């Protein structure tokens, strides 16, 4: 009876994880896009039908991806995956009554999970570089109070603040590479389990909408470790000498099959981990070499002078007194005016020509060109035409406690503000 239950559990786990990987690929297996572009339309129809006719949801389900991995669509998809795996297990168990063992099936299950988790963590690790997943403090974020932040925004600013901590996260997630090789899979799964539990905790408690995926990574690490649970318990909790179950791979007699298996393995590693890693690290080096002077930051507007008479009341609120200007990354900028109100704009900076071009969201078709010059390291002067009138704007960079405090070995008192 116990043997039968183990067989059924192995079949269900295999089908559940395999279908989950196909449906929640998230770019880990890049070559699956060839298959997914044919299966996704059918899967969407099945999910939408399930939501409408089986679960009787009153609101329509939106299948479009919007950055969240925890939408209603994804939860229904998970339900569909569970039902498909359960149905497949019942059919499989009826057809394959005489089976005594699923050792090879379990081996291939752990292989697929090792590579799925490994590729996923490598991708997340690479995203920590080049201001990818967690960009450094933005001018917009620095001008926002803690109280105006969402829990996810607060977590993103905390994690993105420190380049050192992002480097630490990069190396922790790159430990997924250990999962690609059978002899290092156990230590890799232990390290990745700790990393994934931390990711899952952040997603749960800071309302980050990647809860399904992060939870699945934790479960998959546990499945990879499952054959060694008793050995690890004996070693860590009883101090006994033991050996790990390395799960010997199936033996193929034909030489061409063995060569093909190894070739597929390393081609997959090269395509899904090697090439992305090379591209990201190359971009990181080029970014350091091509680093240029930047106007990034928040500036207090110390003076705004109209050289030929002030303009009448206008849509850019210049008559409401501009207080500060923020120049952000990715060509974004904003103006603080009046009673802490904000107007947003796009900023195109030409460092060689010393020109700043602004186009405000309220007047997207109108572009204002201002020349700039540095009067001092932290002061800036803009000169040009704004709202049809020539203007000179003097700016002084605003410093924040968060960004001016560097790492220090010695702290006579806690610097906690």
C-alpha positions in Angstrom: 0.0 0.0 0.0 2.8 2.4 0.9 4.7 1.6 -2.3 1.5 2.3 -4.3 1.0 5.6 -2.6 4.7 6.5 -3.3 4.2 5.7 -7.0 1.0 7.8 -7.2 2.7 10.7 -5.4 5.7 10.5 -7.7 3.5 10.6 -10.8 1.4 13.5 -9.5 4.5 15.5 -8.5 6.1 14.8 -11.9 3.0 15.9 -13.8 2.3 18.9 -11.6 5.8 20.3 -11.8 6.2 19.6 -15.5 2.9 21.4 -16.4 3.8 24.2 -13.9 7.1 24.7 -15.6 5.4 24.9 -19.0 2.8 27.3 -17.8 4.9 29.5 -15.5 8.1 29.5 -17.5 9.0 33.2 -16.8 11.8 33.0 -19.3 13.9 30.4 -17.5 13.8 28.0 -20.4 14.1 30.4 -23.4 13.6 27.6 -26.0 10.1 26.9 -24.5 8.8 30.0 -26.2 8.6 28.0 -29.4 6.1 25.7 -27.8 4.4 28.2 -25.6 3.3 30.4 -28.6 1.1 27.5 -29.7 -0.1 26.3 -26.3 -0.8 29.7 -24.7 -3.9 30.5 -26.8 -5.5 27.1 -25.9 -4.5 27.5 -22.3 -6.0 31.0 -22.1 -9.3 29.7 -23.4 -9.3 26.9 -20.9 -8.5 29.3 -18.0 -11.2 31.9 -19.1 -13.7 29.1 -19.5 -12.9 27.7 -16.0 -13.3 31.1 -14.4 -16.6 31.8 -16.1 -18.3 28.4 -16.1 -16.7 26.3 -13.4 -15.8 28.9 -10.7 -18.6 31.3 -11.7 -16.6 34.5 -11.3 -18.6 37.6 -11.6 -15.8 39.8 -13.0 -14.1 39.0 -16.3 -10.6 37.6 -16.1 -7.8 39.5 -17.8 -5.1 37.2 -19.3 -2.8 40.1 -20.3 0.5 40.2 -18.3 1.0 43.5 -16.5 4.0 42.7 -14.3 2.1 40.9 -11.6 2.4 37.1 -11.3 -0.4 36.8 -8.8 -3.4 37.9 -10.8 -6.8 36.2 -10.8 -5.7 34.6 -14.1 -2.6 33.1 -12.6 -4.5 31.6 -9.6 -7.1 30.0 -12.0 -4.2 28.8 -14.1 -2.7 27.2 -11.0 -6.0 25.5 -10.3 -6.1 24.3 -13.9 -2.6 22.9 -13.6 -3.5 21.1 -10.4 -6.6 19.5 -12.1 -4.7 18.5 -15.2 -2.0 16.9 -13.0 -4.6 15.1 -10.9 -6.5 13.8 -13.9 -3.3 12.7 -15.6 -2.2 10.9 -12.4 -5.5 8.9 -12.2 -5.3 7.9 -15.9 -1.6 7.0 -15.5 -2.2 4.9 -12.4 -5.0 3.0 -14.1 -2.9 2.2 -17.2 0.3 1.4 -15.4 -0.9 -0.9 -12.6 2.1 -3.3 -12.6 4.8 -0.6 -12.1 7.0 -1.3 -9.1 9.3 1.7 -9.1 9.6 5.2 -10.5 13.3 5.8 -9.7 14.1 7.0 -13.2 11.0 9.2 -13.4 12.0 10.8 -10.1 15.6 11.3 -11.4 14.3 13.2 -14.5 11.9 15.1 -12.3 14.8 16.4 -10.1 16.8 17.2 -13.2 14.1 19.4 -14.7 13.6 21.1 -11.3 17.3 21.7 -10.8 17.6 23.4 -14.2 14.3 25.4 -13.7 15.3 26.7 -10.3 18.9 27.2 -11.4 18.1 29.2 -14.5 15.5 31.2 -12.7 17.9 32.2 -9.9 20.7 33.0 -12.4 18.3 35.3 -14.3 17.3 37.0 -11.0 20.9 37.3 -10.0 21.9 39.0 -13.3 19.0 41.3 -12.9 20.7 42.7 -9.8 23.4 44.2 -12.0 23.3 47.5 -14.0 20.5 49.0 -11.9 18.1 46.3 -13.3 15.6 44.8 -10.8 16.5 47.2 -8.0 17.6 50.5 -9.3 19.5 52.9 -7.0 17.7 55.8 -5.3 15.7 57.8 -7.8 15.0 61.5 -7.6 11.3 60.8 -7.6 11.7 58.2 -4.8 13.9 60.5 -2.7 11.2 63.2 -2.9 8.5 60.8 -1.7 7.9 60.3 2.0 7.9 56.9 3.6 4.2 57.3 4.3 3.5 57.8 0.6 5.3 54.6 -0.4 3.6 51.3 -1.0 5.0 48.3 0.8 6.6 47.0 -2.4 8.0 50.5 -3.2 9.5 50.6 0.3 11.2 47.2 -0.2 12.4 48.2 -3.7 14.0 51.4 -2.3 15.6 49.5 0.6 17.1 46.8 -1.6 18.1 49.2 -4.3 19.9 51.7 -2.1 23.0 49.6 -1.4 25.2 48.5 -4.3 27.1 46.2 -1.8 23.9 44.4 -0.8 22.8 44.0 -4.5 26.2 42.5 -5.1 25.7 40.1 -2.2 22.2 39.2 -3.6 23.8 38.6 -7.0 26.3 36.1 -5.7 23.7 34.4 -3.5 21.3 33.8 -6.5 24.2 32.8 -8.8 24.6 29.8 -6.5 21.9 28.4 -8.7 24.8 27.3 -11.0 25.5 24.5 -8.5 22.2 23.0 -9.4 23.3 22.3 -13.0 25.7 19.5 -11.8 24.6 16.3 -10.1 27.5 16.2 -7.6 26.9 19.8 -6.4 23.1 19.6 -6.6 22.6 19.0 -2.8 24.7 21.9 -1.6 23.2 24.0 -4.4 19.7 23.1 -3.3 20.4 24.0 0.3 21.9 27.4 -0.6 19.1 28.1 -3.1 16.5 27.1 -0.5 17.7 29.7 1.9 17.8 32.3 -0.9 14.3 31.4 -2.1 12.8 31.4 1.4 14.1 35.0 1.8 12.7 36.0 -1.6 9.3 34.4 -0.6 9.3 36.2 2.7 9.8 39.6 1.1 7.2 38.8 -1.5 4.7 37.8 1.2 5.2 40.5 3.7 5.9 43.5 1.4 3.0 42.7 -1.0 5.2 41.9 -4.0 3.1 40.1 -6.6 5.4 37.2 -7.3 4.2 35.0 -4.4 3.2 32.0 -6.6 6.5 31.8 -8.3 8.7 32.3 -5.2 6.7 29.7 -3.3 7.1 27.2 -6.1 10.9 27.7 -6.1 10.9 26.9 -2.3 8.8 23.8 -2.9 11.0 22.7 -5.8 14.2 23.1 -3.7 12.6 20.8 -1.1 11.7 18.2 -3.7 15.3 18.3 -5.0 16.5 17.7 -1.4 13.8 15.1 -0.6 16.0 12.0 -1.3 18.5 13.2 1.2 16.2 14.4 4.0 17.1 11.6 6.4 20.8 11.8 5.6 20.9 15.5 6.2 19.0 15.0 9.5 21.5 12.4 10.6 24.4 14.7 9.7 23.2 18.0 11.0 21.1 17.0 14.1 22.8 13.7 15.2 26.4 14.4 14.1 26.6 11.1 12.3 28.8 10.4 9.3 26.7 9.7 6.2 26.9 9.9 2.4 24.6 11.7 0.1 22.4 10.1 -2.4 23.7 11.5 -5.7 21.0 9.7 -7.7 22.9 7.9 -10.3 21.7 8.8 -13.8 20.3 6.2 -16.2 23.0 4.2 -18.1 22.7 4.5 -21.9 24.5 1.8 -23.9 24.6 3.7 -27.2 27.5 6.1 -27.3 25.6 8.6 -29.4 22.9 8.8 -26.8 25.4 9.6 -24.0 27.1 12.3 -26.2 23.8 13.8 -27.1 22.6 13.9 -23.5 25.8 15.8 -22.4 25.6 18.1 -25.5 22.0 19.0 -24.7 22.9 19.8 -21.1 25.7 22.2 -21.9 23.9 23.8 -24.8 21.0 24.5 -22.5 23.4 26.0 -19.9 25.1 28.1 -22.5 21.8 29.4 -24.0 19.9 29.9 -20.8 22.6 31.0 -18.4 25.9 31.5 -20.2 24.9 34.0 -22.9 22.6 36.1 -20.6 25.5 36.2 -18.1 28.0 37.2 -20.8 25.7 39.9 -22.1 24.9 41.4 -18.7 28.5 41.4 -17.5 29.7 43.0 -20.8 27.0 45.7 -20.5 28.1 46.3 -16.9 31.8 46.8 -17.9 30.8 49.0 -20.8 28.5 51.0 -18.5 31.5 51.7 -16.2 33.8 52.7 -19.0 31.2 55.0 -20.6 30.1 56.6 -17.3 29.5 60.3 -18.0 28.8 63.4 -15.9 25.2 63.4 -15.0 22.7 66.0 -13.9 20.9 63.4 -11.9 19.6 64.7 -8.5 17.1 67.0 -6.8 17.8 70.8 -6.9 16.3 73.6 -4.9 15.3 76.5 -7.1 17.0 79.3 -5.4 15.9 81.9 -7.9 13.8 82.1 -11.1 14.2 85.4 -13.0 12.3 86.5 -16.0 14.5 88.9 -18.0 11.6 90.4 -20.1 8.7 90.4 -17.7 6.9 87.5 -16.0 4.4 85.5 -18.0 0.7 85.5 -17.3 -0.9 82.6 -15.4 -0.1 79.4 -17.3 -0.6 75.6 -17.3 3.0 75.0 -16.1 2.3 76.7 -12.7 5.3 79.0 -12.9 3.1 81.6 -11.4 2.6 79.3 -8.3 6.4 79.5 -7.5 8.6 76.6 -8.5 10.4 75.2 -5.5 12.5 72.3 -6.7 13.5 70.4 -9.8 14.3 66.7 -9.9 16.2 65.1 -12.8 15.8 61.4 -12.8 17.1 58.5 -14.8 15.5 57.3 -18.0 14.8 60.9 -19.2 12.4 61.6 -16.4 12.1 64.9 -14.5 9.7 66.7 -12.3 9.0 70.1 -10.8 7.8 70.8 -7.2 5.7 73.9 -6.9 3.2 75.6 -4.6 2.1 73.5 -1.6 4.2 70.4 -2.5 2.4 69.8 -5.8 4.2 68.1 -8.6 4.3 68.5 -12.4 6.1 65.8 -14.4 8.1 66.1 -17.6 10.6 64.4 -19.9 14.2 65.6 -19.9 16.6 65.1 -22.8 20.1 66.0 -21.7 22.9 66.7 -24.2 26.0 66.9 -22.1 28.4 67.9 -24.9 26.2 70.8 -26.0 25.2 71.7 -22.4 21.5 71.6 -23.3 18.5 70.4 -21.4 15.3 69.9 -23.3 12.0 69.7 -21.3 8.6 68.5 -22.5 5.9 68.6 -19.8 3.2 65.9 -19.6 0.5 68.6 -19.7 2.0 69.9 -23.0 3.7 66.9 -24.6 4.0 68.5 -28.0 5.8 71.6 -26.7 9.6 71.3 -26.1 11.6 73.9 -24.1 15.3 74.2 -24.7 17.5 75.5 -21.9 21.3 75.8 -21.8 23.0 74.8 -18.5 26.3 75.5 -16.9 27.7 74.5 -13.5 28.6 77.4 -11.3 29.9 75.0 -8.7 29.9 71.2 -8.1 26.4 71.4 -6.5 25.0 74.5 -8.3 23.5 74.8 -11.7 22.2 77.6 -13.9 19.6 77.1 -16.6 19.1 79.8 -19.2 16.6 79.9 -22.1 13.0 80.4 -23.0 10.1 79.1 -21.0 6.4 79.7 -21.6 7.4 82.2 -24.3 9.6 84.3 -22.0 13.3 84.3 -21.5 14.3 83.0 -18.0 17.3 82.3 -15.8 16.9 79.6 -13.2 19.5 79.1 -10.4 19.6 75.6 -8.8 21.3 74.2 -5.8 21.6 70.4 -5.4 19.8 69.1 -2.3 21.6 66.6 -0.2 19.9 63.7 1.6 21.1 61.9 4.7 20.4 58.6 3.0 22.9 59.1 0.1 25.7 61.2 1.7 26.4 58.6 4.5 29.1 56.1 3.3 30.2 52.8 4.8 32.2 53.2 8.0 34.0 50.5 10.1 34.0 52.7 13.2 30.8 54.2 14.6 31.2 55.8 18.0 27.4 56.1 18.3 24.6 54.6 16.2 23.8 56.9 13.3 20.1 56.1 13.2 17.8 58.9 11.9 
